[in-house]
Amino acid sequence: MPPTTTDHALLDAARRGDRSATEALLAKHQARIYRFGMKMCRNPEDARDVLQETLLAMARTIGDFREESSVSTWLYTIARGFCVKKRRKSKFAPERLGSLETDLPAEANRVVDPGPRPDQALADKELQEALEKSIASLDPMYREVLLLRDMEGLTAPDVAEVLGVGVEAVKSRLHRARLAVRSAMAPLFNLSEQEEKPAPGVCPDVLALYSRHLEGEIDASVCAEMEKHIAACNQCRSQCQTLKQVVALCRSNPAEPVPEPVQQSVRAALHTLLPASP
């Protein structure tokens, strides 16, 4: 094992032919890649294949990587390509890929932090299971954005690089994905019918506003107006709190542990591919 575990140091050592550095670099990132494969492919065997093919592809091309992006962005780009191939062959594949709908209303601009999480008594396990189900039900083009941005923690520009689309497209898909997951989980939050459907024509679209606020798409004046409205409107405050909880759940979701048989399979493939360190 190399004396340092920074990506840059490991990359330098790997390029010099140090197999242990390559293995350390892959081991450092494998849990996140496996989680991404599990949530995109929804099948342990496919996730294993995505992980192995991603790490092998990285090992083969590590000499060509010039660190113009982060290692994680590079790996997610590779993994996403394998996920797309798996999806096309999977029984879960949609008949057609969805296309972006029109942008959210222009007035949907932002909101301030609405306060503490609602319904603390809800069991974490129940919430996590509902989150998993809700994310799995998303169209893949929305699911991958939500996973990369809210679960894996990539920036919007990094997600755009992984997907090969513009940052605005990433944000549009992300907002829709967040709102769709929140809507699917709404029954768990025990909101009243009035809280779930604020007065039309009176209340702004606070859910869209809050999602955009998280992406820094809000100016101070709009933020102040939204803060004032939420302070006076119980319905909108409750709605914002539920979306805040959904995003927090995504961001705190632990990485999938890579099963030992999968790790053994990857190590065996790497040993076949890579020469021993001098």
C-alpha positions as CSV (number, residue, x, y, z in Angstrom):
1,M,0.0,0.0,0.0
2,P,1.5,3.4,-0.9
3,P,2.3,5.7,2.0
4,T,-0.2,8.3,0.9
5,T,-3.8,7.9,-0.3
6,T,-4.4,11.2,-2.1
7,D,-5.8,10.6,-5.6
8,H,-3.0,12.7,-7.1
9,A,-0.2,10.7,-5.4
10,L,-1.8,7.4,-6.2
11,L,-2.2,8.4,-9.8
12,D,1.4,9.3,-10.1
13,A,2.5,6.1,-8.6
14,A,0.1,4.1,-10.8
15,R,1.4,5.7,-13.9
16,R,4.9,4.6,-13.0
17,G,3.7,1.0,-12.9
18,D,3.0,0.6,-9.2
19,R,0.2,-2.0,-9.2
20,S,-0.5,-1.5,-5.4
21,A,-1.2,2.2,-6.1
22,T,-3.7,1.3,-8.8
23,E,-5.4,-1.2,-6.5
24,A,-5.4,1.4,-3.7
25,L,-7.0,4.0,-5.9
26,L,-9.7,1.6,-7.1
27,A,-10.4,0.4,-3.6
28,K,-10.8,4.0,-2.5
29,H,-13.6,4.6,-5.0
30,Q,-15.2,1.2,-5.4
31,A,-18.0,1.6,-2.8
32,R,-19.4,4.7,-4.4
33,I,-19.2,3.2,-7.9
34,Y,-21.0,0.1,-6.7
35,R,-23.7,2.1,-5.1
36,F,-24.2,4.1,-8.3
37,G,-24.4,0.8,-10.2
38,M,-26.9,-0.7,-7.8
39,K,-29.2,2.3,-7.9
40,M,-29.0,2.8,-11.7
41,C,-29.2,-0.9,-12.7
42,R,-31.4,-2.1,-9.8
43,N,-29.7,-5.5,-10.0
44,P,-26.8,-6.8,-8.0
45,E,-25.3,-8.8,-10.8
46,D,-25.4,-5.8,-13.2
47,A,-24.0,-3.6,-10.4
48,R,-21.1,-6.0,-10.0
49,D,-20.4,-6.0,-13.7
50,V,-20.6,-2.2,-13.9
51,L,-18.1,-2.0,-11.0
52,Q,-15.7,-4.5,-12.4
53,E,-15.8,-3.1,-16.0
54,T,-15.4,0.5,-14.6
55,L,-12.4,-0.4,-12.5
56,L,-10.8,-2.4,-15.3
57,A,-11.3,0.4,-17.8
58,M,-9.8,2.8,-15.3
59,A,-6.7,0.5,-14.9
60,R,-6.3,0.2,-18.7
61,T,-6.5,3.9,-19.3
62,I,-4.9,5.3,-16.2
63,G,-1.9,6.5,-18.1
64,D,-4.1,8.6,-20.4
65,F,-5.9,10.4,-17.5
66,R,-4.5,13.9,-17.3
67,E,-6.6,15.0,-14.2
68,E,-8.6,17.6,-16.1
69,S,-11.4,16.5,-14.0
70,S,-11.5,14.7,-10.6
71,V,-11.0,11.0,-10.4
72,S,-14.6,10.5,-9.1
73,T,-16.0,12.4,-12.1
74,W,-13.8,10.3,-14.5
75,L,-15.0,7.1,-12.8
76,Y,-18.7,8.1,-12.8
77,T,-18.4,8.9,-16.5
78,I,-17.0,5.4,-17.2
79,A,-19.6,3.8,-14.9
80,R,-22.5,5.7,-16.4
81,G,-21.5,4.4,-19.9
82,F,-21.6,0.8,-18.7
83,C,-25.0,1.5,-16.9
84,V,-26.5,2.7,-20.1
85,K,-25.3,-0.5,-21.9
86,K,-26.8,-2.6,-19.1
87,R,-30.1,-0.7,-19.2
88,R,-30.5,-1.2,-22.9
89,K,-30.3,-5.0,-22.3
90,S,-32.3,-5.0,-19.1
91,K,-35.9,-6.0,-18.5
92,F,-36.2,-2.8,-16.6
93,A,-35.3,-0.7,-19.6
94,P,-38.1,1.8,-20.6
95,E,-39.6,1.5,-24.1
96,R,-38.2,4.9,-24.9
97,L,-36.0,7.4,-23.0
98,G,-37.9,10.4,-21.7
99,S,-37.1,13.8,-23.0
100,L,-36.9,17.0,-21.0
101,E,-40.2,18.7,-20.4
102,T,-40.5,22.4,-20.4
103,D,-38.6,24.3,-17.8
104,L,-40.2,25.0,-14.4
105,P,-42.0,28.3,-14.3
106,A,-39.8,31.4,-14.4
107,E,-41.2,32.6,-11.1
108,A,-39.9,29.5,-9.4
109,N,-36.8,31.0,-8.2
110,R,-35.7,30.1,-4.6
111,V,-36.3,29.9,-1.0
112,V,-34.4,30.1,2.3
113,D,-33.8,27.2,4.7
114,P,-37.3,26.5,6.2
115,G,-36.3,25.0,9.5
116,P,-36.1,21.7,11.2
117,R,-37.1,18.3,9.7
118,P,-40.7,17.3,10.1
119,D,-42.0,14.3,11.8
120,Q,-38.9,13.1,13.6
121,A,-40.9,10.1,14.8
122,L,-40.9,8.5,11.4
123,A,-38.7,5.5,11.4
124,D,-35.4,5.9,9.5
125,K,-35.7,2.5,8.0
126,E,-39.2,3.3,6.6
127,L,-38.0,6.5,5.2
128,Q,-34.9,4.9,3.6
129,E,-37.0,2.2,2.0
130,A,-39.4,4.7,0.6
131,L,-36.5,6.8,-0.7
132,E,-35.0,3.8,-2.5
133,K,-38.4,2.9,-4.0
134,S,-39.0,6.5,-5.1
135,I,-35.6,6.9,-6.7
136,A,-35.9,3.5,-8.5
137,S,-39.2,4.7,-10.0
138,L,-37.6,7.7,-11.7
139,D,-36.9,7.7,-15.4
140,P,-33.2,6.9,-15.8
141,M,-32.4,10.4,-17.1
142,Y,-33.7,11.9,-13.9
143,R,-32.5,9.2,-11.6
144,E,-28.8,9.5,-12.7
145,V,-28.9,13.3,-12.1
146,L,-30.3,12.9,-8.6
147,L,-27.9,10.2,-7.7
148,L,-24.8,12.0,-8.9
149,R,-25.8,15.4,-7.5
150,D,-27.6,14.6,-4.2
151,M,-26.2,11.2,-3.3
152,E,-22.7,11.2,-4.7
153,G,-22.1,14.9,-4.1
154,L,-20.8,15.9,-7.5
155,T,-21.2,19.6,-8.4
156,A,-23.7,20.5,-11.1
157,P,-20.9,21.2,-13.6
158,D,-19.3,17.8,-12.8
159,V,-22.6,16.0,-13.3
160,A,-22.9,17.8,-16.6
161,E,-19.5,16.5,-17.6
162,V,-20.4,13.0,-16.7
163,L,-23.6,13.1,-18.6
164,G,-22.4,15.1,-21.6
165,V,-25.1,17.7,-21.2
166,G,-25.3,21.4,-20.2
167,V,-25.4,22.6,-16.6
168,E,-28.9,24.1,-17.2
169,A,-30.2,20.7,-18.4
170,V,-28.7,19.1,-15.2
171,K,-30.4,21.5,-13.0
172,S,-33.8,21.2,-14.8
173,R,-33.7,17.4,-14.5
174,L,-32.5,17.6,-10.9
175,H,-35.4,19.9,-9.8
176,R,-37.9,17.6,-11.4
177,A,-36.3,14.5,-9.9
178,R,-36.3,16.0,-6.4
179,L,-40.0,17.0,-6.7
180,A,-41.0,13.6,-8.1
181,V,-39.2,11.7,-5.2
182,R,-40.8,14.1,-2.6
183,S,-44.2,13.6,-4.2
184,A,-43.8,9.8,-4.1
185,M,-42.8,10.0,-0.4
186,A,-45.5,12.5,0.6
187,P,-47.8,10.0,2.3
188,L,-45.1,9.3,4.9
189,F,-45.0,13.0,6.0
190,N,-48.6,12.9,7.1
191,L,-49.5,16.3,5.7
192,S,-53.1,17.4,5.6
193,E,-54.8,17.9,2.3
194,Q,-54.5,21.6,2.8
195,E,-50.8,21.4,3.5
196,E,-50.2,19.2,0.5
197,K,-52.1,21.6,-1.8
198,P,-51.6,25.2,-0.8
199,A,-54.1,27.8,-2.1
200,P,-53.7,28.2,-5.9
201,G,-53.0,31.7,-7.0
202,V,-52.0,32.7,-3.5
203,C,-48.9,30.5,-2.7
204,P,-45.9,30.3,-5.0
205,D,-44.4,26.9,-6.0
206,V,-42.3,26.6,-2.9
207,L,-41.0,23.2,-3.7
208,A,-39.5,24.3,-7.0
209,L,-38.2,27.4,-5.3
210,Y,-36.5,25.5,-2.5
211,S,-34.8,23.1,-5.0
212,R,-33.4,26.0,-6.9
213,H,-32.3,27.6,-3.7
214,L,-30.1,24.6,-3.0
215,E,-28.4,25.1,-6.4
216,G,-27.6,28.8,-5.6
217,E,-30.1,30.0,-8.2
218,I,-31.6,32.7,-6.0
219,D,-30.9,36.4,-5.4
220,A,-31.2,38.1,-2.0
221,S,-34.4,39.9,-2.8
222,V,-36.2,36.8,-3.9
223,C,-34.8,34.9,-0.9
224,A,-36.2,37.6,1.4
225,E,-39.6,37.5,-0.1
226,M,-39.7,33.7,0.2
227,E,-38.6,33.8,3.8
228,K,-41.3,36.3,4.6
229,H,-44.0,34.1,2.9
230,I,-42.9,30.9,4.5
231,A,-42.8,32.5,7.9
232,A,-46.5,33.4,7.5
233,C,-47.7,30.3,5.6
234,N,-47.9,27.0,7.5
235,Q,-48.8,25.0,4.3
236,C,-45.7,26.2,2.4
237,R,-43.5,25.8,5.4
238,S,-44.6,22.2,5.8
239,Q,-44.0,21.5,2.1
240,C,-40.5,23.0,2.2
241,Q,-39.6,21.0,5.2
242,T,-40.6,17.7,3.5
243,L,-38.4,18.5,0.5
244,K,-35.6,19.5,2.8
245,Q,-35.9,16.1,4.5
246,V,-35.8,14.2,1.2
247,V,-32.6,15.9,0.1
248,A,-31.0,15.4,3.5
249,L,-31.9,11.7,3.2
250,C,-30.2,11.5,-0.2
251,R,-27.1,13.2,1.1
252,S,-26.8,11.0,4.2
253,N,-27.4,7.8,2.3
254,P,-24.5,5.4,3.0
255,A,-22.5,3.9,0.2
256,E,-23.3,0.3,-0.6
257,P,-20.7,-2.1,0.9
258,V,-19.1,-4.0,-1.9
259,P,-19.7,-7.7,-1.2
260,E,-16.4,-9.7,-0.6
261,P,-17.0,-12.0,-3.5
262,V,-17.4,-9.0,-5.8
263,Q,-14.1,-7.5,-4.4
264,Q,-12.4,-10.9,-5.0
265,S,-13.6,-11.0,-8.5
266,V,-12.3,-7.5,-9.2
267,R,-9.0,-8.2,-7.6
268,A,-8.5,-11.3,-9.7
269,A,-9.3,-9.5,-12.9
270,L,-6.9,-6.7,-12.0
271,H,-4.1,-9.2,-11.2
272,T,-4.6,-10.7,-14.6
273,L,-4.6,-7.3,-16.3
274,L,-1.8,-5.5,-14.4
275,P,1.8,-6.5,-14.3
276,A,3.4,-6.9,-10.9
277,S,5.0,-3.8,-9.4
278,P,8.8,-3.7,-10.0
